């Protein structure tokens, strides 16, 4: 199946199509990866954020930037905790974000989109047991998660509009399993500039996601949809489902 990476929406200039998905380290040439790519590109995305992905997962199509490979665990092949893809080239690429941010889970850049130049940040926020019983084994539950949120807040407070934050937040919104303090910390890090456009139960899967797309106040989601993680043979493509979102400008540029 040929992947659709055309610039057909560029002339319309009304919506930014964005997809995010944690693909659970699926090998680039696996059958699961092929189906995931087909489902992603069916949305004709302008920007993609993948987490827990192979660096070459999207092949030679478009333009890709990735987080640093070292996120505190043994480096395996070309795994990346976060990567961003765009139809258009990236500039102002940033793989650090902020010195307080735990490494290897952040990548940012600026790219041209149908709604103009947009700053995009891709993240994979640590899960609750990061570096607790594996990795460095020097953290308590939710500690690494909290450190990342704290560092992320320092990045977002200085972010200019328009901007998008996408990836694996490892929290649902509204809150489900995360401690109340951790959820409040996440919302505080996003406020006042960012809001989560993928909150609540997402159709057609009818479940909440921990993979999210957040955006500055000058943007608004015109359509949000979930992408099934169940393959045509009934097998799971990933332990996460995908999320697609169309963003438009809520006020003139």
N, C-alpha and C positions, 0 to 999 in steps of 0.2 A: 504493500500500500504506500503510495507516494504521500509524503507529508505536505500539508498545505501551509506554506510559510509566505504566502503572497502578501503584498502590501495593499490589498484591495480596500481596506477600511481607511487608509491614510487620507483619501480624498474627502471622505465624509467628515472626518475630524470631530466626531461627537462622542466616541466611547473608547476607553482603554480596556481591552480584554486581557484579563490576568488569571492565571491558573497556579495554584500551589498544591503540592502533594509530597508527603513523606513516602518514598518508594522502598523503604526497608532494605537498602543495599542490594536491590535486585541486579544481577549481572547484566551488563549492557546488551548482550546478544541473546538473552533468555527469552522464552516465549512470553513470560509475564511482562518483561520490559517492552516488548513489541506491542502488546495490547495496551499498556499504560500510555505509550507514546501516541498510539492511534486515538485513544480517548482524549488525551490532552489536546492534540492538534485538531480534533473535531471542533473545538471551540475557537479555532483560528486565533490563538493568543498573540498579543503583542509582546507580553512579558510572561515568563514562567519562573517560579521559585520552586526548586526541588530541595528536599532535605533528606539526609541519609542516602546519598546518591553516589554513583560512580561519576567521576569528573567528565567522562565522555558519553554519558547516558543519552544525551540528545544528539550525538553524532556531529556531523559537520554542518548542520543547519544553523543559520543565524549566528549570534554572538554570545559567548558564555564567559562569565567570570565566576571564580570559586573562592570559598573561604580557605584559609591555610589548612593543610592536611593534619597538623598536630593539634588535637583537642584534648590531650592528656591521656589518651589510651594508645595502645600499640598501633602504629600506622600499618594498614593493610591495603596493599595495592594503590589504586587511585581513588579511594573513598574520600568523599567530602561531606561534611555535616550540612553545608549550605551552598547552593549555587544559584546563579541568576542567568537567565537567557533572555535575549531580546532580538526582535527582528532587525533593529538598528544597532550600530556600534555603541559601546559603552565609553564613557569618559569619567574623570574624577573618581577612579576606582579606589575603594577603601576596604582593606581587609583587617584593620585594627578596630575601628569604631571609637573606642575609648580605652585608655590604659586599665581601667577598672573592670573591663569586660573579660570574663574567662575566654581564653583564646580558641580559635578554630571553629567558631560557631556563628560567624558574622561575615557578610560581604555586602558592600554597597556600591552604587554607581549611579550615574545620570545617563538617561537615554532619551531619544526622541520617540514620541508616541503620537497617536492620532489626536490627543488633546494637548500636545505640546511637549516641551521638555519636562521630564519628571524624575525626581530623585527616588530611587528604589532601594530598600534595605531588605536583605534576606537573612533570616535568623533561624537557628535551631536551639531554642531555649532548653537547657538541661532538664532531664526528667527528675523526678523526686529522689531517686537513688543514685544519681550520678556521683561517682567517686566515693561511694559508701562501702559497698562490699566488693567492688571491682575497680579497675583503674588505679588511682593513687591511694584509695582507701583512707583518705584523710578528712572526709566531710561527714556531717550528719545529714539525715533526710531533709530534703528541700533546701539545704544550705547553698549548694552550687546554683540551684535554680534562683534563689533569692539574690545571690551575688550578680548573676547575669541581668536580672530585672533592674537592679540598682544601677549597674553600668549603662544599661539600655536607656534608662530614664535620662541620664546625663547627655546622651546623644540626641534624644528626641526633643529635649527642651530647647535646643538651639537650631532645630530643623526648620528650614524655610519651605513655604508652600510652593507648588504642590509636591507632596511626597507620599509614598506608599511603604508600608511595612508588611512583609509577608513571610510565612513559614510555619514551623511547628512551634506553637506557644506552650505546648504541654499543659494547657489549661483550657477547659471549656468556659464559655460565657453565655448565659449566667453560670455561676460556679456549680460544680458537681462534686468532684472528689478532692480538689485542692483545698488546703487549709484556708480558712477565711482570711487570715493575715496575708497569705501569699496572693490571693486573688485581689485583695485591696491594694497590695503593692504593685501588681501588674496594672491595674486601672490607674493608679497614681502615676506610674511611669509614662503611661500613654497621655494622660491629661496634662494640659488642656488642649493640646494641639491635635491629638490623634483619637479616633474613635474606631471601634471594631465593626467592620461592615458585614462580618460573617457570624454574628451572634445568633443564638437561639437554634431551634430545630431547622435543619436544612432539607429542603425537598430536592429530588424525590425520595431520598433515602430515609428521611424523617428521623434523623439523629443529630445530636450536637457534634460539632467537630472540635478538635484541639489544634487543627491546622487553620490558620486565620489569615485574613487580609484586613489590615487597618489602614486608615487614610487620614489625611489632613482635612480640615473643615471646608476647604474650597472644593472638595470632591464628594460625590455621593454615589452609592451603589444603585444602579438602575436594574440590575438583575443579579441574583446570587443563586447558584445551583450546586448540588453535590454530584460527584462522579463515582460510580460504584467501584468498589474494590474487589468485586466478585467477577472472575473471568467467564468467558462463554462456556467453559467446561465445568463451571461450578467451583473451581479452585480459587483461593484468595490470591489476588495480585500483590497485596501488601497488607500490613496490619493497620493501615490508615486508608480512608477513602479520600479522594481528591475534592478540591473546592475550586469553582470557577466564578468569576465576578466581572461584571462590566461596571466601569467607573466613568462618570461624566462630570463635567465641571458644574458646580452648584452656583457659581457666579462667574462673570466674564474674566478672562485672563488679564 
